[in-house]
Amino acid sequence: MGTDQTAQLVQTALVMILVVSALLSRRLAWRQVLRMALAWLAIFALLLFAVAQRDQLVSAVHGLSARMGLAEQQASADGREVVLRRATDGHFWAEARINDRPLRMMIDSGASITAISEQARLQLGLTSQSGFGAFVETANGPVKVDRLRLRELAVEQIVARDLAAVTSPNFGNTNVLGMNFLDGLQSWTVSGDRMTLRP
């Protein structure tokens, strides 16, 4: 058992102790205490299930919102374009897949290269290339980065293969689709709150 799992187990045990002690301090009948404890247990089980199945749940929610016309990202019926709706933060976000694993990425035409956060790199099992790192200029100044090669990056039916990318712990949790992805498209346009990508 790893350190993270042990900490999570201790945290869960402490929460359970807190709940049980709160119920006992109210001096309720045992039958009522048992009912409440089972209800809390069901809530925790549901939360654990949701965390364990988050990728499938997110995928289902995106599918449902796409059918209702509410999705931030939709592929055209003929497969000739992908339309992104501007998010409330003012940016365009793409639900990408790297090596067939999901990753939400901000589209940034001011970034010359695609950038993957260190956290996402580890989750996706990507290995940075050995050798000397490089520096890229960001809004916060120069950042030391390691280079990556993405075997496949897809946004709906648009697929880029062997795409160059960079990674750095200094990127925080933001993942960026840069110009090296956009340059591979036939065209991309922004009109109002919509961005259209054409492969």
C-alpha positions as CSV (number, residue, x, y, z in Angstrom):
1,M,0.0,0.0,0.0
2,G,1.4,3.4,-1.0
3,T,1.7,6.5,1.0
4,D,-1.3,8.1,-0.8
5,Q,-3.5,5.1,-0.2
6,T,-2.5,5.0,3.5
7,A,-3.3,8.7,3.9
8,Q,-6.6,8.2,2.1
9,L,-7.5,5.2,4.3
10,V,-6.7,7.2,7.5
11,Q,-8.7,10.1,6.2
12,T,-11.7,7.9,5.5
13,A,-11.5,6.2,8.9
14,L,-11.4,9.6,10.6
15,V,-14.5,10.8,8.7
16,M,-16.3,7.6,9.7
17,I,-15.3,8.1,13.4
18,L,-16.6,11.6,13.2
19,V,-19.9,10.6,11.7
20,V,-20.4,7.7,14.2
21,S,-19.4,9.9,17.2
22,A,-21.8,12.6,16.1
23,L,-24.6,10.0,15.9
24,L,-23.8,8.5,19.3
25,S,-23.6,11.9,21.0
26,R,-27.2,12.6,20.0
27,R,-28.4,9.6,22.1
28,L,-30.6,8.3,19.5
29,A,-32.2,4.8,19.5
30,W,-29.8,2.1,18.0
31,R,-32.2,1.4,15.2
32,Q,-32.2,5.0,14.1
33,V,-28.3,5.2,14.5
34,L,-28.0,2.0,12.4
35,R,-30.3,3.5,9.7
36,M,-28.3,6.8,9.6
37,A,-24.9,4.9,9.5
38,L,-26.1,2.8,6.6
39,A,-27.3,5.9,4.8
40,W,-23.8,7.5,5.3
41,L,-22.2,4.2,4.2
42,A,-24.3,4.3,1.0
43,I,-23.3,7.9,0.3
44,F,-19.6,7.1,0.7
45,A,-19.9,4.1,-1.5
46,L,-21.6,6.2,-4.2
47,L,-18.8,8.8,-3.9
48,L,-16.1,6.2,-4.2
49,F,-17.8,4.7,-7.2
50,A,-18.1,8.1,-8.9
51,V,-14.4,8.7,-8.3
52,A,-13.4,5.3,-9.6
53,Q,-15.5,5.6,-12.7
54,R,-14.9,9.3,-13.4
55,D,-13.6,8.9,-16.9
56,Q,-16.7,6.9,-18.0
57,L,-19.0,9.3,-16.2
58,V,-17.4,12.3,-17.8
59,S,-17.7,10.6,-21.2
60,A,-21.4,9.8,-20.6
61,V,-22.1,13.4,-19.5
62,H,-20.3,14.8,-22.6
63,G,-22.3,12.4,-24.8
64,L,-25.6,13.4,-23.2
65,S,-24.8,17.1,-23.5
66,A,-23.8,16.7,-27.1
67,R,-27.1,15.0,-27.9
68,M,-28.9,17.9,-26.2
69,G,-26.8,20.5,-28.1
70,L,-25.2,21.8,-25.0
71,A,-21.7,20.4,-25.4
72,E,-18.6,22.7,-25.7
73,Q,-17.4,20.4,-28.5
74,Q,-19.3,18.8,-31.3
75,A,-18.2,17.0,-34.5
76,S,-20.3,17.8,-37.6
77,A,-22.4,14.9,-38.9
78,D,-20.3,14.6,-42.1
79,G,-17.1,14.5,-40.0
80,R,-15.6,17.5,-41.9
81,E,-15.2,19.8,-38.9
82,V,-15.2,20.1,-35.1
83,V,-17.0,23.1,-33.5
84,L,-16.0,24.3,-30.1
85,R,-18.1,26.6,-27.9
86,R,-16.3,29.3,-25.9
87,A,-16.2,28.4,-22.2
88,T,-17.3,30.7,-19.4
89,D,-13.6,31.5,-18.7
90,G,-13.3,33.0,-22.3
91,H,-11.2,30.2,-23.7
92,F,-11.8,27.4,-26.1
93,W,-11.3,23.9,-24.6
94,A,-11.0,20.7,-26.6
95,E,-11.8,17.2,-25.2
96,A,-8.7,15.6,-26.7
97,R,-7.4,12.0,-26.6
98,I,-3.7,11.3,-26.2
99,N,-2.9,7.7,-27.1
100,D,-6.6,7.0,-26.7
101,R,-6.8,8.5,-23.2
102,P,-8.9,11.6,-22.4
103,L,-7.3,15.0,-21.7
104,R,-9.0,18.4,-21.6
105,M,-6.8,21.0,-23.4
106,M,-7.0,24.7,-23.9
107,I,-6.5,25.9,-27.4
108,D,-3.9,28.7,-27.5
109,S,-2.9,30.2,-30.8
110,G,-0.2,32.2,-29.0
111,A,1.6,29.0,-28.0
112,S,4.0,27.7,-30.7
113,I,4.0,24.2,-29.3
114,T,1.6,21.8,-27.5
115,A,2.2,21.7,-23.8
116,I,1.3,19.0,-21.3
117,S,1.3,19.5,-17.5
118,E,3.6,17.3,-15.5
119,Q,0.6,15.8,-13.7
120,A,-1.1,14.9,-17.0
121,R,2.2,13.5,-18.4
122,L,2.4,11.1,-15.4
123,Q,-1.3,10.1,-15.6
124,L,-0.9,9.4,-19.4
125,G,2.3,7.4,-18.8
126,L,4.2,9.7,-21.2
127,T,8.0,9.6,-21.1
128,S,10.0,12.8,-21.7
129,Q,12.9,12.6,-24.1
130,S,16.3,12.3,-22.5
131,G,18.9,14.9,-23.0
132,F,19.0,18.6,-22.2
133,G,15.8,20.4,-21.6
134,A,14.9,23.5,-23.4
135,F,13.3,26.9,-22.5
136,V,10.0,28.3,-23.7
137,E,8.7,31.8,-23.3
138,T,5.4,32.0,-21.4
139,A,3.3,34.8,-20.1
140,N,5.1,34.4,-16.8
141,G,8.6,34.4,-18.4
142,P,10.9,31.7,-19.6
143,V,10.2,28.1,-18.3
144,K,12.5,25.1,-18.5
145,V,10.8,22.2,-20.3
146,D,11.4,18.7,-21.3
147,R,10.5,17.5,-24.8
148,L,7.8,14.8,-25.6
149,R,6.6,13.0,-28.7
150,L,2.9,12.3,-28.7
151,R,2.2,9.1,-30.7
152,E,-1.4,10.2,-31.4
153,L,-3.4,13.2,-30.3
154,A,-7.1,13.3,-31.5
155,V,-9.9,15.9,-31.2
156,E,-12.9,14.0,-32.4
157,Q,-12.0,12.8,-35.9
158,I,-9.0,15.1,-36.2
159,V,-5.8,13.1,-35.5
160,A,-2.2,14.4,-35.3
161,R,0.5,11.7,-35.2
162,D,4.0,12.0,-33.8
163,L,3.3,15.5,-32.5
164,A,6.0,17.4,-30.7
165,A,5.1,18.6,-27.2
166,V,6.8,20.0,-24.1
167,T,6.2,19.4,-20.4
168,S,7.1,21.1,-17.2
169,P,6.0,21.2,-13.5
170,N,5.7,25.0,-13.9
171,F,2.7,24.6,-16.2
172,G,0.4,23.9,-13.3
173,N,-2.7,21.9,-14.3
174,T,-3.1,23.5,-17.7
175,N,-2.7,21.5,-20.9
176,V,-2.4,23.5,-24.1
177,L,-3.0,22.7,-27.8
178,G,-0.6,25.0,-29.6
179,M,0.1,26.1,-33.1
180,N,2.0,23.0,-34.1
181,F,-1.4,21.2,-33.8
182,L,-3.4,24.0,-35.4
183,D,-0.9,24.3,-38.3
184,G,-1.7,20.7,-39.3
185,L,-5.4,21.6,-40.0
186,Q,-6.8,22.8,-43.3
187,S,-8.1,25.8,-41.4
188,W,-9.4,27.0,-38.1
189,T,-11.7,30.0,-37.6
190,V,-13.3,31.9,-34.8
191,S,-16.7,33.5,-35.2
192,G,-18.3,34.9,-32.1
193,D,-18.4,32.2,-29.4
194,R,-17.5,29.4,-31.8
195,M,-14.2,28.0,-33.0
196,T,-14.3,25.7,-36.0
197,L,-11.5,23.2,-36.7
198,R,-11.3,21.7,-40.2
199,P,-9.0,18.7,-40.8
